[in-house]
Amino acid sequence: MKLFGTEFGGHIAIAQYADGAWTAPSIEPLAPLPMHPAAHVFHYASTCFEGFKAYRWKDGKGRIFRLHDHVARMRKSAASLCLPVPGADMLANMVIGAVHANLDAIPEPPASLYLRPTLIGTLENIGAAAAPSTKATLFVLTSPVGDYFAGGAAALKLLVEDQKARTTEQLGSTKTGGNYAAALGPTIAAKEKYGVDQVLFCPDGDVQETGAANFLLISDDEILTKSLDTTFLHGMTRDSILKLGAEMGYRISERPFTVDELLEKVATYEACLSGTAATLSPVGTLVYKGEEIRVRDGQPGPNRKKLQTALQNIQYGLEPDTHGWLTEVA
């Protein structure tokens, strides 16, 4: 299987918005989109997207994980960017249609079909910097992806950035490309200077998230993560792990915490990044003010593995879905 995100299903679901209404969605062969050079998205970054997965079970059917929660988050993202907001049922049915059209492309677990609904502003107007796009294209792209941890989960090294924010406060919880672009420069610079994998953004000492994942501290009896606000993305993997953790007996602590508390706790707590691609990525080392600080023994911990397995067992159909998180596609 190719590098994550570089192989695609043969069909997309697509719909257009103009004159105040959406066209009927259709399933079409994957092909480049015709775009005018003046399209709003190119100049004013009017775009949002989602990223989640569908899994193939032994019965041959697909199962989409937390479809309706991702639809709800995408609609909020669209509204925050003043883009036309697709109806929940329309968007959900487009995702289901895209999965159905690419059902044969879903690999067996632990691999999956990555789903990327995307909404872009297409108004042909380079003078609309202070106006919303009144035209839009909505499409659902699919990508067969392998096991993120093929060969084992390696512990990551993070730079603790206690001044810069990942993005703007009002758009932190919006899943828009501009947020990832804003984090890219600091992340590349940190990789070159410190040899780290990611940057943990902690503006004014407030521990938030990395450029593409939420951050959790986990002990044998507690999961600690920042409480939800507009400064960072409200991850579905984060939410799933917290819900499962509570059922497994962990004390769930959602609250602000500082870099000082983080550095104190990593002597005994595991640290993880949560996201769709890898579920829970272990963190083995922090770099702060030029000093390397080991997280516990620097190796992936048992609590990360236990929580990840509990979630994946639901996704793979090995344990019952008591939360109604899975949508069947035949």
Number of C-alpha atoms within 10 A of each C-alpha: 11 10 9 14 16 10 13 19 22 16 20 25 25 23 20 18 21 15 7 8 12 19 11 10 17 14 17 13 11 14 9 6 7 6 11 12 13 14 21 27 21 16 15 18 16 24 25 26 24 18 18 21 25 31 29 27 18 11 8 14 16 26 25 24 21 20 21 17 13 20 22 14 20 26 22 17 23 22 15 17 19 16 22 24 20 20 13 14 11 15 27 19 15 23 26 23 20 27 32 19 20 21 20 13 19 26 18 16 17 17 20 26 29 25 25 19 25 18 29 24 27 24 21 17 15 14 11 13 12 7 11 16 24 18 21 23 20 24 22 24 22 30 21 24 24 21 16 17 13 9 7 9 16 14 19 20 25 26 25 24 24 19 12 14 25 28 19 14 12 12 18 18 22 26 24 23 13 18 20 15 13 15 20 17 11 18 22 15 13 20 17 10 10 15 14 19 17 25 26 28 28 21 17 13 18 19 25 28 24 25 23 21 26 23 23 26 21 25 19 14 14 17 22 22 22 20 13 15 13 13 18 28 22 19 19 21 23 21 12 18 22 22 14 16 22 15 10 13 11 18 17 17 14 14 10 14 17 17 19 11 11 19 16 11 17 23 14 14 23 26 32 23 24 26 19 18 22 16 24 26 24 25 28 23 22 26 20 15 10 11 10 14 17 17 24 18 13 21 17 22 21 13 19 24 14 12 19 19 14 17 20 15 14 17 26 20 17 12 12 11 13 8 11 9 16 20 14 16 18 13
